Amino acid sequence: MEIKQNSPRAWILACRPKTLTGALIPVMTASALALNNEKCNVTAIIICFVFASLMQIAANLINDLFDFLKGTDGSDRLGPERACAQGWISPQSMRKGIAIVLTAATAVGALLLLYGSLWLIAVGAACIVFAFLYTTILSYSGMGDMLVLVFFGFVPCCGTYYVATGEINGACVLAGAVCGIVIDTLLIVNNYRDRHTDKKNNKKTLIVLLGENFGSIFYLLCGVCAWLLSLLFITMGYGQGVLLTTLYLLLHIPTWREMVKINQGRALNGILGKTSRNMLIFGLLLSVGLLL
């Protein structure tokens, strides 16, 4: 089907809705923790879900535009085709789209000030700044995995728990570590797939710097470490329900084996989809386990 430039279908594809999984898992996990607290505010949780979704969409659009401007999203790239590179959305329209989504995210984020202190402004500003810095600078210097841990782990988990309950505790910090590590598996398989073109484009991901074997082991260990850390919730009094996360390993390990077997090429796009699915299942199992 032909995609008309700047059409609604083009914008939906540019937003990459499948990537919303990574943004929503930490909010979902922190919400499960908050629902165990008698002070939990459900309205604040809903606002966090909307804010996280908008920020993920904004990051996708920024990534799309700057990859196109840098000339690193050409025909040799193995990843999903981008809207600017395909001519689906003009660079001028993409800039306007980024501004609109960021404005909407800022407006939604401002509502969270009703449930927390002014330091949330600094957190929101950091999210916006690093959305730009990741694409333009940090992803080219091996910092991507650390940013995932911070902005897909600690920030959304602690932030959601704080606005929902008015406090931060060890449980939401642990949730941040667990979510950040499991979500990083998606970045790892993306960088594993693109390691050759990234090296060509001087994009120094950890896998480019440390090699293919490191990448495959790193993917496996991140999933296993996320599972092991999730079991620590038992020591915090959340019961045996978190043992449900063990089922995640039944998906993660076979996916890792398949990734290593495929090794390179566009076939690894299927591993991206399976990894996203595995992450979502892990988040659901952990959330349910925390509520039991």
Secondary structure, 3 states (H helix, E strand, C coil): CCCCCCCHHHHHHHHCHHHHHHHHHHHHHHHHHHCCCCCCCHHHHHHHHHHHHHHHHHHHHHHHHHHHHHCCCCCCCCCCCCHHHHCCCCHHHHHHHHHHHHHHHHHHHHHHHHHCCCHHHHHHHHHHHHHHHHHHCHHHCCCHHHHHHHHHHHHHHHHHHHHHHCCCCHHHHHHHHHHHHHHHHHHHHHHHHCHHHHHHCCCCCHHHHHCHHHHHHHHHHHHHHHHHHHHHHHHHCCCHHHHHHHHHHHHHHHHHHHHHHHCCCHHHHHHHHHHHHHHHHHHHHHHHHHHC
